[in-house]
Amino acid sequence: MGTGKSGEELSFEDAYNRLEDMVRRLEEGGLSLSDATRLFEEGMHLARICNELLTSAELRITRLQTAYGEQMRLLADAQEEEGVED
């Protein structure tokens, strides 16, 4: 859609900055209907990319928190068992 890079290659920051630029240009006005429509379409594409990247990051963080919580629980259980045996 004219973003220059595919969604897989864009970082969140790149996509977000481009999206902000498009919003600014749309808000300034003075665009033809065709140009405004094209910018809107590209902006929606970038918004989808940003959303996918945020969702992916959130999932990774949730998995890390779960793994860390399980490790801490196992450590606490092990320490508790050691305390009982003493």
A tleap script that builds the chain and sets N, CA, C and O, in Angstrom:
source leaprc.protein.ff14SB
mol = sequence {
  NMET GLY THR GLY LYS SER GLY GLU GLU LEU
  SER PHE GLU ASP ALA TYR ASN ARG LEU GLU
  ASP MET VAL ARG ARG LEU GLU GLU GLY GLY
  LEU SER LEU SER ASP ALA THR ARG LEU PHE
  GLU GLU GLY MET HIE LEU ALA ARG ILE CYS
  ASN GLU LEU LEU THR SER ALA GLU LEU ARG
  ILE THR ARG LEU GLN THR ALA TYR GLY GLU
  GLN MET ARG LEU LEU ALA ASP ALA GLN GLU
  GLU GLU GLY VAL GLU CASP
}
set mol.1.N position { 0.805 -1.213 0.000 }
set mol.1.CA position { 0.000 0.000 0.000 }
set mol.1.C position { 0.835 1.258 0.000 }
set mol.1.O position { 0.359 2.315 0.415 }
set mol.2.N position { 2.027 1.171 -0.441 }
set mol.2.CA position { 2.838 2.369 -0.539 }
set mol.2.C position { 3.558 2.756 0.728 }
set mol.2.O position { 4.048 3.880 0.827 }
set mol.3.N position { 3.641 1.874 1.698 }
set mol.3.CA position { 4.352 2.213 2.922 }
set mol.3.C position { 5.849 2.092 2.750 }
set mol.3.O position { 6.615 2.555 3.596 }
set mol.4.N position { 6.277 1.466 1.650 }
set mol.4.CA position { 7.706 1.358 1.402 }
set mol.4.C position { 8.312 0.087 1.959 }
set mol.4.O position { 9.286 -0.424 1.408 }
set mol.5.N position { 7.762 -0.424 3.025 }
set mol.5.CA position { 8.243 -1.661 3.633 }
set mol.5.C position { 7.032 -2.527 3.935 }
set mol.5.O position { 5.932 -2.020 4.154 }
set mol.6.N position { 7.240 -3.822 3.944 }
set mol.6.CA position { 6.147 -4.698 4.339 }
set mol.6.C position { 5.983 -4.613 5.843 }
set mol.6.O position { 6.885 -4.153 6.544 }
set mol.7.N position { 4.833 -5.055 6.346 }
set mol.7.CA position { 4.546 -4.988 7.772 }
set mol.7.C position { 5.560 -5.716 8.613 }
set mol.7.O position { 5.841 -5.311 9.741 }
set mol.8.N position { 6.128 -6.811 8.069 }
set mol.8.CA position { 7.092 -7.579 8.837 }
set mol.8.C position { 8.390 -6.808 9.037 }
set mol.8.O position { 9.100 -7.038 10.016 }
set mol.9.N position { 8.705 -5.904 8.129 }
set mol.9.CA position { 9.966 -5.179 8.201 }
set mol.9.C position { 9.864 -3.896 9.016 }
set mol.9.O position { 10.884 -3.397 9.492 }
set mol.10.N position { 8.683 -3.358 9.187 }
set mol.10.CA position { 8.506 -2.110 9.922 }
set mol.10.C position { 8.569 -2.360 11.425 }
set mol.10.O position { 7.934 -3.281 11.939 }
set mol.11.N position { 9.327 -1.546 12.111 }
set mol.11.CA position { 9.290 -1.608 13.565 }
set mol.11.C position { 8.039 -0.866 14.015 }
set mol.11.O position { 7.432 -0.122 13.244 }
set mol.12.N position { 7.665 -1.075 15.259 }
set mol.12.CA position { 6.509 -0.374 15.801 }
set mol.12.C position { 6.738 1.129 15.709 }
set mol.12.O position { 5.844 1.882 15.323 }
set mol.13.N position { 7.940 1.555 16.067 }
set mol.13.CA position { 8.241 2.980 16.079 }
set mol.13.C position { 8.139 3.586 14.676 }
set mol.13.O position { 7.611 4.685 14.506 }
set mol.14.N position { 8.649 2.864 13.672 }
set mol.14.CA position { 8.556 3.348 12.298 }
set mol.14.C position { 7.102 3.464 11.851 }
set mol.14.O position { 6.690 4.481 11.293 }
set mol.15.N position { 6.338 2.413 12.103 }
set mol.15.CA position { 4.925 2.414 11.698 }
set mol.15.C position { 4.159 3.517 12.423 }
set mol.15.O position { 3.349 4.218 11.816 }
set mol.16.N position { 4.415 3.669 13.716 }
set mol.16.CA position { 3.711 4.680 14.501 }
set mol.16.C position { 4.058 6.086 14.026 }
set mol.16.O position { 3.178 6.937 13.900 }
set mol.17.N position { 5.342 6.330 13.763 }
set mol.17.CA position { 5.758 7.652 13.271 }
set mol.17.C position { 5.132 7.965 11.923 }
set mol.17.O position { 4.690 9.090 11.688 }
set mol.18.N position { 5.092 6.984 11.042 }
set mol.18.CA position { 4.449 7.191 9.738 }
set mol.18.C position { 2.962 7.469 9.916 }
set mol.18.O position { 2.395 8.333 9.247 }
set mol.19.N position { 2.343 6.734 10.819 }
set mol.19.CA position { 0.920 6.935 11.074 }
set mol.19.C position { 0.659 8.336 11.611 }
set mol.19.O position { -0.283 9.002 11.180 }
set mol.20.N position { 1.482 8.784 12.542 }
set mol.20.CA position { 1.337 10.144 13.067 }
set mol.20.C position { 1.477 11.186 11.967 }
set mol.20.O position { 0.738 12.169 11.937 }
set mol.21.N position { 2.425 10.969 11.064 }
set mol.21.CA position { 2.623 11.891 9.945 }
set mol.21.C position { 1.381 11.925 9.053 }
set mol.21.O position { 0.954 12.996 8.621 }
set mol.22.N position { 0.815 10.776 8.785 }
set mol.22.CA position { -0.381 10.728 7.941 }
set mol.22.C position { -1.557 11.426 8.597 }
set mol.22.O position { -2.308 12.141 7.934 }
set mol.23.N position { -1.720 11.220 9.900 }
set mol.23.CA position { -2.805 11.888 10.623 }
set mol.23.C position { -2.613 13.399 10.559 }
set mol.23.O position { -3.566 14.140 10.321 }
set mol.24.N position { -1.380 13.855 10.772 }
set mol.24.CA position { -1.093 15.289 10.704 }
set mol.24.C position { -1.450 15.844 9.329 }
set mol.24.O position { -2.086 16.892 9.222 }
set mol.25.N position { -1.036 15.134 8.276 }
set mol.25.CA position { -1.327 15.593 6.916 }
set mol.25.C position { -2.831 15.624 6.642 }
set mol.25.O position { -3.327 16.542 5.988 }
set mol.26.N position { -3.545 14.632 7.137 }
set mol.26.CA position { -4.996 14.611 6.947 }
set mol.26.C position { -5.665 15.750 7.718 }
set mol.26.O position { -6.597 16.382 7.221 }
set mol.27.N position { -5.181 16.007 8.939 }
set mol.27.CA position { -5.755 17.080 9.752 }
set mol.27.C position { -5.485 18.459 9.168 }
set mol.27.O position { -6.303 19.367 9.318 }
set mol.28.N position { -4.342 18.624 8.502 }
set mol.28.CA position { -4.013 19.911 7.884 }
set mol.28.C position { -4.977 20.253 6.763 }
set mol.28.O position { -5.231 21.425 6.487 }
set mol.29.N position { -5.509 19.230 6.122 }
set mol.29.CA position { -6.447 19.458 5.024 }
set mol.29.C position { -5.737 19.860 3.754 }
set mol.29.O position { -4.519 19.727 3.634 }
set mol.30.N position { -6.518 20.355 2.803 }
set mol.30.CA position { -5.957 20.798 1.542 }
set mol.30.C position { -5.619 19.672 0.584 }
set mol.30.O position { -5.033 19.919 -0.471 }
set mol.31.N position { -5.971 18.450 0.922 }
set mol.31.CA position { -5.691 17.304 0.063 }
set mol.31.C position { -6.876 17.049 -0.854 }
set mol.31.O position { -8.020 17.348 -0.512 }
set mol.32.N position { -6.592 16.505 -1.998 }
set mol.32.CA position { -7.683 16.077 -2.869 }
set mol.32.C position { -8.358 14.878 -2.220 }
set mol.32.O position { -7.780 14.229 -1.348 }
set mol.33.N position { -9.558 14.592 -2.640 }
set mol.33.CA position { -10.278 13.434 -2.099 }
set mol.33.C position { -9.482 12.160 -2.352 }
set mol.33.O position { -9.413 11.282 -1.492 }
set mol.34.N position { -8.893 12.066 -3.518 }
set mol.34.CA position { -8.102 10.887 -3.867 }
set mol.34.C position { -6.894 10.745 -2.941 }
set mol.34.O position { -6.620 9.651 -2.446 }
set mol.35.N position { -6.177 11.833 -2.704 }
set mol.35.CA position { -5.004 11.790 -1.821 }
set mol.35.C position { -5.410 11.498 -0.378 }
set mol.35.O position { -4.751 10.723 0.315 }
set mol.36.N position { -6.491 12.122 0.067 }
set mol.36.CA position { -6.965 11.896 1.441 }
set mol.36.C position { -7.386 10.443 1.627 }
set mol.36.O position { -7.102 9.837 2.660 }
set mol.37.N position { -8.058 9.891 0.632 }
set mol.37.CA position { -8.489 8.500 0.704 }
set mol.37.C position { -7.289 7.565 0.732 }
set mol.37.O position { -7.267 6.606 1.503 }
set mol.38.N position { -6.290 7.837 -0.103 }
set mol.38.CA position { -5.078 7.027 -0.131 }
set mol.38.C position { -4.351 7.085 1.204 }
set mol.38.O position { -3.915 6.056 1.720 }
set mol.39.N position { -4.219 8.288 1.770 }
set mol.39.CA position { -3.561 8.425 3.079 }
set mol.39.C position { -4.347 7.693 4.163 }
set mol.39.O position { -3.763 7.050 5.035 }
set mol.40.N position { -5.659 7.795 4.104 }
set mol.40.CA position { -6.498 7.114 5.095 }
set mol.40.C position { -6.291 5.600 5.000 }
set mol.40.O position { -6.130 4.928 6.018 }
set mol.41.N position { -6.295 5.068 3.779 }
set mol.41.CA position { -6.090 3.628 3.594 }
set mol.41.C position { -4.721 3.200 4.118 }
set mol.41.O position { -4.607 2.193 4.816 }
set mol.42.N position { -3.700 3.955 3.784 }
set mol.42.CA position { -2.356 3.632 4.272 }
set mol.42.C position { -2.295 3.744 5.791 }
set mol.42.O position { -1.648 2.933 6.455 }
set mol.43.N position { -2.970 4.751 6.338 }
set mol.43.CA position { -3.010 4.916 7.785 }
set mol.43.C position { -3.688 3.747 8.474 }
set mol.43.O position { -3.239 3.303 9.531 }
set mol.44.N position { -4.758 3.247 7.891 }
set mol.44.CA position { -5.444 2.085 8.468 }
set mol.44.C position { -4.538 0.860 8.423 }
set mol.44.O position { -4.523 0.053 9.352 }
set mol.45.N position { -3.790 0.732 7.341 }
set mol.45.CA position { -2.831 -0.377 7.227 }
set mol.45.C position { -1.762 -0.266 8.319 }
set mol.45.O position { -1.434 -1.256 8.973 }
set mol.46.N position { -1.230 0.924 8.512 }
set mol.46.CA position { -0.217 1.135 9.550 }
set mol.46.C position { -0.794 0.924 10.945 }
set mol.46.O position { -0.115 0.387 11.820 }
set mol.47.N position { -2.041 1.340 11.159 }
set mol.47.CA position { -2.685 1.128 12.459 }
set mol.47.C position { -2.813 -0.369 12.740 }
set mol.47.O position { -2.630 -0.807 13.875 }
set mol.48.N position { -3.126 -1.149 11.710 }
set mol.48.CA position { -3.229 -2.603 11.872 }
set mol.48.C position { -1.862 -3.186 12.220 }
set mol.48.O position { -1.761 -4.053 13.088 }
set mol.49.N position { -0.815 -2.717 11.552 }
set mol.49.CA position { 0.544 -3.190 11.846 }
set mol.49.C position { 0.907 -2.866 13.295 }
set mol.49.O position { 1.424 -3.723 14.012 }
set mol.50.N position { 0.638 -1.636 13.727 }
set mol.50.CA position { 0.932 -1.238 15.110 }
set mol.50.C position { 0.175 -2.124 16.086 }
set mol.50.O position { 0.734 -2.576 17.086 }
set mol.51.N position { -1.090 -2.370 15.797 }
set mol.51.CA position { -1.905 -3.203 16.682 }
set mol.51.C position { -1.355 -4.623 16.758 }
set mol.51.O position { -1.290 -5.206 17.840 }
set mol.52.N position { -0.958 -5.182 15.618 }
set mol.52.CA position { -0.392 -6.531 15.611 }
set mol.52.C position { 0.918 -6.590 16.394 }
set mol.52.O position { 1.161 -7.544 17.134 }
set mol.53.N position { 1.757 -5.575 16.232 }
set mol.53.CA position { 3.022 -5.554 16.965 }
set mol.53.C position { 2.801 -5.408 18.466 }
set mol.53.O position { 3.495 -6.041 19.261 }
set mol.54.N position { 1.837 -4.576 18.856 }
set mol.54.CA position { 1.528 -4.421 20.278 }
set mol.54.C position { 0.954 -5.707 20.860 }
set mol.54.O position { 1.309 -6.103 21.970 }
set mol.55.N position { 0.074 -6.355 20.116 }
set mol.55.CA position { -0.514 -7.608 20.575 }
set mol.55.C position { 0.563 -8.675 20.738 }
set mol.55.O position { 0.552 -9.426 21.714 }
set mol.56.N position { 1.489 -8.743 19.791 }
set mol.56.CA position { 2.577 -9.702 19.859 }
set mol.56.C position { 3.461 -9.432 21.079 }
set mol.56.O position { 3.839 -10.360 21.795 }
set mol.57.N position { 3.786 -8.165 21.308 }
set mol.57.CA position { 4.617 -7.804 22.469 }
set mol.57.C position { 3.892 -8.141 23.767 }
set mol.57.O position { 4.500 -8.645 24.712 }
set mol.58.N position { 2.596 -7.864 23.811 }
set mol.58.CA position { 1.813 -8.163 25.015 }
set mol.58.C position { 1.796 -9.664 25.290 }
set mol.58.O position { 1.922 -10.085 26.440 }
set mol.59.N position { 1.641 -10.466 24.249 }
set mol.59.CA position { 1.653 -11.916 24.406 }
set mol.59.C position { 3.007 -12.401 24.920 }
set mol.59.O position { 3.068 -13.255 25.805 }
set mol.60.N position { 4.087 -11.861 24.370 }
set mol.60.CA position { 5.420 -12.243 24.829 }
set mol.60.C position { 5.622 -11.882 26.300 }
set mol.60.O position { 6.174 -12.673 27.064 }
set mol.61.N position { 5.177 -10.696 26.693 }
set mol.61.CA position { 5.309 -10.265 28.090 }
set mol.61.C position { 4.497 -11.157 29.008 }
set mol.61.O position { 4.966 -11.543 30.079 }
set mol.62.N position { 3.272 -11.489 28.593 }
set mol.62.CA position { 2.422 -12.368 29.396 }
set mol.62.C position { 3.077 -13.731 29.575 }
set mol.62.O position { 3.060 -14.295 30.669 }
set mol.63.N position { 3.654 -14.260 28.495 }
set mol.63.CA position { 4.336 -15.553 28.589 }
set mol.63.C position { 5.529 -15.475 29.528 }
set mol.63.O position { 5.760 -16.391 30.317 }
set mol.64.N position { 6.287 -14.388 29.449 }
set mol.64.CA position { 7.432 -14.216 30.349 }
set mol.64.C position { 6.984 -14.112 31.804 }
set mol.64.O position { 7.598 -14.700 32.694 }
set mol.65.N position { 5.911 -13.362 32.037 }
set mol.65.CA position { 5.406 -13.225 33.400 }
set mol.65.C position { 4.932 -14.572 33.943 }
set mol.65.O position { 5.166 -14.895 35.108 }
set mol.66.N position { 4.272 -15.347 33.106 }
set mol.66.CA position { 3.792 -16.657 33.517 }
set mol.66.C position { 4.960 -17.574 33.829 }
set mol.66.O position { 4.963 -18.251 34.857 }
set mol.67.N position { 5.958 -17.603 32.942 }
set mol.67.CA position { 7.126 -18.448 33.166 }
set mol.67.C position { 7.865 -18.017 34.429 }
set mol.67.O position { 8.289 -18.860 35.220 }
set mol.68.N position { 8.020 -16.708 34.622 }
set mol.68.CA position { 8.704 -16.211 35.807 }
set mol.68.C position { 7.915 -16.565 37.067 }
set mol.68.O position { 8.496 -16.971 38.073 }
set mol.69.N position { 6.598 -16.412 37.010 }
set mol.69.CA position { 5.749 -16.748 38.155 }
set mol.69.C position { 5.848 -18.218 38.510 }
set mol.69.O position { 5.894 -18.571 39.688 }
set mol.70.N position { 5.882 -19.084 37.497 }
set mol.70.CA position { 6.015 -20.518 37.750 }
set mol.70.C position { 7.372 -20.837 38.362 }
set mol.70.O position { 7.466 -21.658 39.275 }
set mol.71.N position { 8.426 -20.191 37.862 }
set mol.71.CA position { 9.763 -20.417 38.412 }
set mol.71.C position { 9.812 -19.974 39.870 }
set mol.71.O position { 10.388 -20.662 40.713 }
set mol.72.N position { 9.214 -18.838 40.164 }
set mol.72.CA position { 9.224 -18.328 41.535 }
set mol.72.C position { 8.417 -19.249 42.458 }
set mol.72.O position { 8.800 -19.480 43.605 }
set mol.73.N position { 7.291 -19.773 41.942 }
set mol.73.CA position { 6.476 -20.683 42.744 }
set mol.73.C position { 7.260 -21.962 43.034 }
set mol.73.O position { 7.246 -22.453 44.162 }
set mol.74.N position { 7.949 -22.508 42.016 }
set mol.74.CA position { 8.743 -23.718 42.222 }
set mol.74.C position { 9.879 -23.468 43.202 }
set mol.74.O position { 10.186 -24.322 44.034 }
set mol.75.N position { 10.503 -22.299 43.105 }
set mol.75.CA position { 11.574 -21.945 44.027 }
set mol.75.C position { 11.038 -21.838 45.452 }
set mol.75.O position { 11.658 -22.327 46.396 }
set mol.76.N position { 9.894 -21.201 45.595 }
set mol.76.CA position { 9.287 -21.068 46.929 }
set mol.76.C position { 8.905 -22.435 47.479 }
set mol.76.O position { 9.107 -22.703 48.663 }
set mol.77.N position { 8.354 -23.306 46.628 }
set mol.77.CA position { 8.003 -24.658 47.065 }
set mol.77.C position { 9.243 -25.423 47.504 }
set mol.77.O position { 9.228 -26.112 48.524 }
set mol.78.N position { 10.328 -25.298 46.720 }
set mol.78.CA position { 11.573 -25.997 47.057 }
set mol.78.C position { 12.141 -25.479 48.385 }
set mol.78.O position { 12.603 -26.261 49.216 }
set mol.79.N position { 12.100 -24.165 48.572 }
set mol.79.CA position { 12.623 -23.589 49.817 }
set mol.79.C position { 11.747 -24.018 50.997 }
set mol.79.O position { 12.252 -24.261 52.093 }
set mol.80.N position { 10.458 -24.107 50.772 }
set mol.80.CA position { 9.544 -24.525 51.832 }
set mol.80.C position { 9.809 -25.979 52.221 }
set mol.80.O position { 9.809 -26.325 53.402 }
set mol.81.N position { 10.034 -26.819 51.219 }
set mol.81.CA position { 10.340 -28.232 51.483 }
set mol.81.C position { 11.656 -28.369 52.230 }
set mol.81.O position { 11.772 -29.205 53.126 }
set mol.82.N position { 12.650 -27.561 51.874 }
set mol.82.CA position { 13.934 -27.605 52.568 }
set mol.82.C position { 13.769 -27.185 54.013 }
set mol.82.O position { 14.417 -27.745 54.897 }
set mol.83.N position { 12.924 -26.220 54.263 }
set mol.83.CA position { 12.679 -25.750 55.618 }
set mol.83.C position { 11.991 -26.787 56.471 }
set mol.83.O position { 12.240 -26.857 57.674 }
set mol.84.N position { 11.129 -27.595 55.881 }
set mol.84.CA position { 10.412 -28.645 56.590 }
set mol.84.C position { 11.343 -29.790 56.946 }
set mol.84.O position { 11.202 -30.391 58.012 }
set mol.85.N position { 12.290 -30.102 56.075 }
set mol.85.CA position { 13.203 -31.229 56.311 }
set mol.85.C position { 14.213 -30.909 57.402 }
set mol.85.O position { 14.706 -31.828 58.055 }
set mol.86.N position { 14.536 -29.649 57.621 }
set mol.86.CA position { 15.556 -29.280 58.630 }
set mol.86.C position { 15.119 -29.545 60.018 }
set mol.86.O position { 15.867 -29.287 60.961 }
savepdb mol mol.pdb
quit
